[in-house]
Amino acid sequence: SSKSFTVSYEKAQGQSLPTFHMFVKVLLVIFLAGQAGMLNRYFKYNPGPRTKLDPKVFTAGIWTFHFGYDNKGWPSMEQAASMINDTGVDVLTLLESDASKPFLGNND
């Protein structure tokens, strides 16, 4: 005699695997939370003139100077002087860096 039986599978409620759309939604929420934090910091940022509280403290900076020419080959001394004056540093180091531009003969 042959006996037959059937097996039924029932999926338990609430135990499904995460889907791609669920991951996208979670990443979107994380991204939007990060953007909200960034915008909050952006609108609160209020740069003002730097004032020295202690006369024994000085500010220093370094400027990488590319032979005094901009990327298009024009002299940029005046623009560099203006930007350096805008920083308000007490001590400034000028670092001449390698440009290797064709109009300079590609010499290092």
N, CA and C atoms as an extended XYZ file, in Angstrom:
324
Properties=species:S:1:pos:R:3:atomname:S:1:resname:S:1:resid:I:1 pbc="F F F"
N         0.846       -1.163        0.000 N   SER     1
C         0.000        0.000        0.000 CA  SER     1
C         0.895        1.230        0.000 C   SER     1
N         0.484        2.177       -0.738 N   SER     2
C         1.293        3.390       -0.817 CA  SER     2
C         0.595        4.491       -0.044 C   SER     2
N         1.396        5.148        0.726 N   LYS     3
C         0.873        6.245        1.520 CA  LYS     3
C         1.387        7.554        0.908 C   LYS     3
N         0.552        8.513        0.822 N   SER     4
C         0.964        9.815        0.301 CA  SER     4
C         0.743       10.867        1.384 C   SER     4
N         1.603       11.814        1.355 N   PHE     5
C         1.456       12.904        2.312 CA  PHE     5
C         1.908       14.195        1.633 C   PHE     5
N         1.442       15.271        2.146 N   THR     6
C         1.793       16.577        1.603 CA  THR     6
C         2.461       17.407        2.693 C   THR     6
N         3.390       18.203        2.229 N   VAL     7
C         4.086       19.110        3.144 CA  VAL     7
C         3.709       20.527        2.745 C   VAL     7
N         3.267       21.265        3.704 N   SER     8
C         2.924       22.651        3.408 CA  SER     8
C         3.894       23.559        4.153 C   SER     8
N         4.233       24.644        3.489 N   TYR     9
C         5.167       25.609        4.067 CA  TYR     9
C         4.421       26.915        4.234 C   TYR     9
N         4.430       27.406        5.415 N   GLU    10
C         3.796       28.684        5.686 CA  GLU    10
C         4.857       29.670        6.160 C   GLU    10
N         4.875       30.802        5.533 N   LYS    11
C         5.840       31.833        5.891 CA  LYS    11
C         5.360       32.523        7.163 C   LYS    11
N         6.282       32.647        8.101 N   ALA    12
C         5.928       33.296        9.355 CA  ALA    12
C         5.727       34.794        9.100 C   ALA    12
N         4.786       35.347        9.773 N   GLN    13
C         4.477       36.760        9.615 CA  GLN    13
C         5.612       37.626       10.178 C   GLN    13
N         6.023       38.669        9.408 N   GLY    14
C         7.000       39.626        9.886 CA  GLY    14
C         8.443       39.154        9.864 C   GLY    14
N         8.746       38.047        9.266 N   GLN    15
C        10.120       37.557        9.237 CA  GLN    15
C        10.643       37.486        7.804 C   GLN    15
N        10.473       38.552        7.055 N   SER    16
C        10.963       38.561        5.683 CA  SER    16
C        12.362       39.168        5.647 C   SER    16
N        13.114       38.816        4.647 N   LEU    17
C        14.455       39.355        4.486 CA  LEU    17
C        14.379       40.798        3.992 C   LEU    17
N        15.386       41.614        4.341 N   PRO    18
C        15.393       42.994        3.855 CA  PRO    18
C        15.512       43.023        2.331 C   PRO    18
N        14.794       43.929        1.734 N   THR    19
C        14.828       44.031        0.283 CA  THR    19
C        15.740       45.186       -0.128 C   THR    19
N        16.036       45.265       -1.411 N   PHE    20
C        16.871       46.334       -1.953 CA  PHE    20
C        16.236       47.690       -1.690 C   PHE    20
N        14.930       47.781       -1.847 N   HIS    21
C        14.235       49.053       -1.645 CA  HIS    21
C        14.323       49.506       -0.190 C   HIS    21
N        14.350       48.553        0.722 N   MET    22
C        14.476       48.914        2.133 CA  MET    22
C        15.869       49.508        2.398 C   MET    22
N        16.919       48.913        1.804 N   PHE    23
C        18.264       49.458        1.953 CA  PHE    23
C        18.356       50.868        1.360 C   PHE    23
N        17.728       51.066        0.215 N   VAL    24
C        17.739       52.385       -0.423 CA  VAL    24
C        17.057       53.404        0.482 C   VAL    24
N        15.957       53.034        1.084 N   LYS    25
C        15.245       53.947        1.973 CA  LYS    25
C        16.088       54.301        3.196 C   LYS    25
N        16.759       53.311        3.766 N   VAL    26
C        17.608       53.565        4.936 CA  VAL    26
C        18.768       54.481        4.555 C   VAL    26
N        19.412       54.218        3.415 N   LEU    27
C        20.512       55.072        2.967 CA  LEU    27
C        20.025       56.491        2.665 C   LEU    27
N        18.835       56.618        2.113 N   LEU    28
C        18.280       57.929        1.831 CA  LEU    28
C        18.032       58.707        3.130 C   LEU    28
N        17.532       58.039        4.147 N   VAL    29
C        17.305       58.699        5.438 CA  VAL    29
C        18.633       59.139        6.040 C   VAL    29
N        19.663       58.290        5.967 N   ILE    30
C        20.977       58.651        6.496 CA  ILE    30
C        21.542       59.842        5.724 C   ILE    30
N        21.421       59.822        4.401 N   PHE    31
C        21.919       60.914        3.575 CA  PHE    31
C        21.203       62.222        3.901 C   PHE    31
N        19.889       62.189        4.020 N   LEU    32
C        19.132       63.406        4.322 CA  LEU    32
C        19.458       63.940        5.716 C   LEU    32
N        19.695       63.047        6.672 N   ALA    33
C        20.077       63.492        8.018 CA  ALA    33
C        21.443       64.178        7.966 C   ALA    33
N        22.366       63.634        7.192 N   GLY    34
C        23.673       64.265        7.039 CA  GLY    34
C        23.577       65.620        6.366 C   GLY    34
N        22.736       65.727        5.338 N   GLN    35
C        22.554       67.007        4.660 CA  GLN    35
C        21.929       68.041        5.589 C   GLN    35
N        20.988       67.618        6.410 N   ALA    36
C        20.370       68.547        7.360 CA  ALA    36
C        21.409       69.054        8.364 C   ALA    36
N        22.283       68.169        8.839 N   GLY    37
C        23.341       68.594        9.753 CA  GLY    37
C        24.316       69.545        9.092 C   GLY    37
N        24.671       69.269        7.829 N   MET    38
C        25.588       70.141        7.114 CA  MET    38
C        24.981       71.528        6.905 C   MET    38
N        23.721       71.580        6.512 N   LEU    39
C        23.064       72.870        6.308 CA  LEU    39
C        22.941       73.639        7.618 C   LEU    39
N        22.694       72.938        8.700 N   ASN    40
C        22.614       73.577       10.009 CA  ASN    40
C        23.941       74.243       10.353 C   ASN    40
N        25.055       73.532       10.145 N   ARG    41
C        26.365       74.114       10.417 CA  ARG    41
C        26.676       75.252        9.457 C   ARG    41
N        26.258       75.128        8.220 N   TYR    42
C        26.532       76.159        7.215 CA  TYR    42
C        25.866       77.480        7.584 C   TYR    42
N        24.620       77.421        7.992 N   PHE    43
C        23.900       78.648        8.311 CA  PHE    43
C        24.335       79.257        9.641 C   PHE    43
N        24.883       78.461       10.542 N   LYS    44
C        25.368       78.991       11.819 CA  LYS    44
C        26.767       79.579       11.699 C   LYS    44
N        27.505       79.255       10.624 N   TYR    45
C        28.886       79.720       10.471 CA  TYR    45
C        28.899       81.206       10.183 C   TYR    45
N        29.587       81.942       11.020 N   ASN    46
C        29.647       83.394       10.865 CA  ASN    46
C        31.095       83.840       11.052 C   ASN    46
N        31.901       83.802        9.980 N   PRO    47
C        33.295       84.205       10.145 CA  PRO    47
C        33.402       85.707       10.361 C   PRO    47
N        34.259       86.067       11.237 N   GLY    48
C        34.463       87.482       11.520 CA  GLY    48
C        35.947       87.781       11.575 C   GLY    48
N        36.275       89.010       11.803 N   PRO    49
C        37.698       89.347       11.895 CA  PRO    49
C        38.319       88.670       13.108 C   PRO    49
N        39.524       88.201       12.903 N   ARG    50
C        40.222       87.521       13.995 CA  ARG    50
C        40.864       88.561       14.896 C   ARG    50
N        40.618       88.437       16.161 N   THR    51
C        41.232       89.354       17.120 CA  THR    51
C        42.193       88.565       17.984 C   THR    51
N        43.312       89.166       18.291 N   LYS    52
C        44.311       88.519       19.127 CA  LYS    52
C        44.031       88.859       20.576 C   LYS    52
N        43.843       87.851       21.376 N   LEU    53
C        43.568       88.064       22.787 CA  LEU    53
C        44.854       88.130       23.596 C   LEU    53
N        45.869       87.395       23.160 N   ASP    54
C        47.129       87.336       23.890 CA  ASP    54
C        48.240       87.903       23.010 C   ASP    54
N        48.965       88.926       23.446 N   PRO    55
C        50.021       89.496       22.596 CA  PRO    55
C        51.206       88.563       22.387 C   PRO    55
N        51.304       87.496       23.176 N   LYS    56
C        52.406       86.552       23.014 CA  LYS    56
C        52.104       85.489       21.957 C   LYS    56
N        50.912       85.495       21.448 N   VAL    57
C        50.500       84.514       20.453 CA  VAL    57
C        50.584       85.158       19.077 C   VAL    57
N        51.113       84.411       18.116 N   PHE    58
C        51.170       84.914       16.751 CA  PHE    58
C        50.565       83.885       15.803 C   PHE    58
N        50.171       84.363       14.650 N   THR    59
C        49.631       83.474       13.632 CA  THR    59
C        50.665       83.303       12.536 C   THR    59
N        50.704       82.113       11.971 N   ALA    60
C        51.671       81.802       10.925 CA  ALA    60
C        50.954       81.102        9.784 C   ALA    60
N        51.528       81.240        8.609 N   GLY    61
C        50.951       80.586        7.444 CA  GLY    61
C        52.029       80.199        6.453 C   GLY    61
N        51.656       79.359        5.508 N   ILE    62
C        52.557       78.957        4.435 CA  ILE    62
C        51.819       79.135        3.122 C   ILE    62
N        52.510       79.670        2.152 N   TRP    63
C        51.915       79.937        0.840 CA  TRP    63
C        52.756       79.223       -0.197 C   TRP    63
N        52.144       78.291       -0.923 N   THR    64
C        52.871       77.608       -1.996 CA  THR    64
C        52.814       78.487       -3.228 C   THR    64
N        53.955       78.983       -3.603 N   PHE    65
C        54.067       79.975       -4.664 CA  PHE    65
C        54.552       79.287       -5.931 C   PHE    65
N        53.791       79.364       -6.997 N   HIS    66
C        54.129       78.695       -8.250 CA  HIS    66
C        54.813       79.668       -9.204 C   HIS    66
N        56.007       80.114       -8.864 N   PHE    67
C        56.820       80.993       -9.697 CA  PHE    67
C        56.135       82.307      -10.037 C   PHE    67
N        55.077       82.660       -9.336 N   GLY    68
C        54.414       83.929       -9.573 CA  GLY    68
C        53.537       83.978      -10.804 C   GLY    68
N        53.161       82.818      -11.332 N   TYR    69
C        52.291       82.754      -12.507 CA  TYR    69
C        51.061       81.918      -12.184 C   TYR    69
N        49.922       82.300      -12.757 N   ASP    70
C        48.721       81.496      -12.565 CA  ASP    70
C        48.711       80.351      -13.583 C   ASP    70
N        47.626       79.588      -13.602 N   ASN    71
C        47.544       78.423      -14.483 CA  ASN    71
C        47.480       78.780      -15.963 C   ASN    71
N        47.175       80.030      -16.264 N   LYS    72
C        47.099       80.447      -17.666 CA  LYS    72
C        48.364       81.158      -18.127 C   LYS    72
N        49.360       81.267      -17.244 N   GLY    73
C        50.628       81.862      -17.625 CA  GLY    73
C        50.752       83.340      -17.366 C   GLY    73
N        49.786       83.927      -16.706 N   TRP    74
C        49.822       85.353      -16.424 CA  TRP    74
C        50.451       85.586      -15.052 C   TRP    74
N        51.189       86.683      -14.877 N   PRO    75
C        51.765       86.981      -13.559 CA  PRO    75
C        50.658       87.160      -12.515 C   PRO    75
N        50.894       86.636      -11.345 N   SER    76
C        49.857       86.687      -10.307 CA  SER    76
C        50.377       87.292       -9.008 C   SER    76
N        51.355       88.159       -9.101 N   MET    77
C        51.930       88.752       -7.890 CA  MET    77
C        50.922       89.619       -7.140 C   MET    77
N        50.176       90.456       -7.862 N   GLU    78
C        49.232       91.340       -7.189 CA  GLU    78
C        48.114       90.557       -6.509 C   GLU    78
N        47.605       89.535       -7.199 N   GLN    79
C        46.544       88.722       -6.597 CA  GLN    79
C        47.058       87.984       -5.366 C   GLN    79
N        48.293       87.476       -5.447 N   ALA    80
C        48.863       86.766       -4.299 CA  ALA    80
C        49.057       87.725       -3.129 C   ALA    80
N        49.558       88.933       -3.393 N   ALA    81
C        49.756       89.913       -2.316 CA  ALA    81
C        48.432       90.287       -1.667 C   ALA    81
N        47.397       90.445       -2.469 N   SER    82
C        46.080       90.789       -1.934 CA  SER    82
C        45.542       89.673       -1.042 C   SER    82
N        45.677       88.429       -1.489 N   MET    83
C        45.173       87.307       -0.692 CA  MET    83
C        45.975       87.136        0.586 C   MET    83
N        47.292       87.350        0.509 N   ILE    84
C        48.119       87.231        1.715 CA  ILE    84
C        47.739       88.312        2.719 C   ILE    84
N        47.504       89.535        2.263 N   ASN    85
C        47.076       90.602        3.173 CA  ASN    85
C        45.728       90.298        3.809 C   ASN    85
N        44.849       89.633        3.077 N   ASP    86
C        43.529       89.292        3.612 CA  ASP    86
C        43.600       88.268        4.738 C   ASP    86
N        44.657       87.436        4.769 N   THR    87
C        44.747       86.419        5.821 CA  THR    87
C        45.079       87.029        7.170 C   THR    87
N        45.878       88.105        7.173 N   GLY    88
C        46.229       88.750        8.433 CA  GLY    88
C        47.235       87.984        9.269 C   GLY    88
N        48.039       87.121        8.670 N   VAL    89
C        49.016       86.359        9.446 CA  VAL    89
C        50.177       87.260        9.837 C   VAL    89
N        50.828       86.900       10.956 N   ASP    90
C        51.991       87.642       11.427 CA  ASP    90
C        53.268       87.181       10.725 C   ASP    90
N        53.408       85.878       10.547 N   VAL    91
C        54.592       85.297        9.918 CA  VAL    91
C        54.119       84.450        8.742 C   VAL    91
N        54.723       84.684        7.584 N   LEU    92
C        54.337       83.941        6.389 CA  LEU    92
C        55.574       83.329        5.747 C   LEU    92
N        55.481       82.054        5.409 N   THR    93
C        56.548       81.365        4.701 CA  THR    93
C        56.117       81.176        3.264 C   THR    93
N        56.964       81.610        2.340 N   LEU    94
C        56.687       81.405        0.922 CA  LEU    94
C        57.440       80.161        0.466 C   LEU    94
N        56.710       79.197       -0.055 N   LEU    95
C        57.294       77.955       -0.534 CA  LEU    95
C        57.180       77.928       -2.045 C   LEU    95
N        58.323       77.969       -2.718 N   GLU    96
C        58.297       77.918       -4.175 CA  GLU    96
C        58.143       76.467       -4.576 C   GLU    96
N        57.077       76.176       -5.292 N   SER    97
C        56.809       74.787       -5.657 CA  SER    97
C        56.999       74.592       -7.155 C   SER    97
N        57.112       73.353       -7.545 N   ASP    98
C        57.375       72.986       -8.930 CA  ASP    98
C        56.179       73.297       -9.802 C   ASP    98
N        56.394       73.965      -10.878 N   ALA    99
C        55.305       74.286      -11.800 CA  ALA    99
C        55.398       73.462      -13.075 C   ALA    99
N        56.614       73.323      -13.643 N   SER   100
C        56.835       72.585      -14.894 CA  SER   100
C        55.832       72.993      -15.963 C   SER   100
N        55.742       74.258      -16.222 N   LYS   101
C        54.816       74.747      -17.244 CA  LYS   101
C        55.550       74.916      -18.560 C   LYS   101
N        54.877       74.715      -19.680 N   PRO   102
C        55.543       74.823      -20.985 CA  PRO   102
C        56.145       76.195      -21.241 C   PRO   102
N        55.489       77.273      -20.789 N   PHE   103
C        56.011       78.605      -21.056 CA  PHE   103
C        57.237       78.914      -20.199 C   PHE   103
N        57.506       78.073      -19.201 N   LEU   104
C        58.733       78.226      -18.403 CA  LEU   104
C        59.831       77.285      -18.877 C   LEU   104
N        59.585       76.571      -19.959 N   GLY   105
C        60.578       75.657      -20.505 CA  GLY   105
C        60.551       74.268      -19.902 C   GLY   105
N        59.519       73.943      -19.136 N   ASN   106
C        59.386       72.652      -18.466 CA  ASN   106
C        60.612       72.305      -17.638 C   ASN   106
N        61.242       73.312      -17.068 N   ASN   107
C        62.422       73.095      -16.222 CA  ASN   107
C        62.001       73.098      -14.761 C   ASN   107
N        62.585       72.225      -14.022 N   ASP   108
C        62.306       72.167      -12.588 CA  ASP   108
C        63.329       72.992      -11.843 C   ASP   108
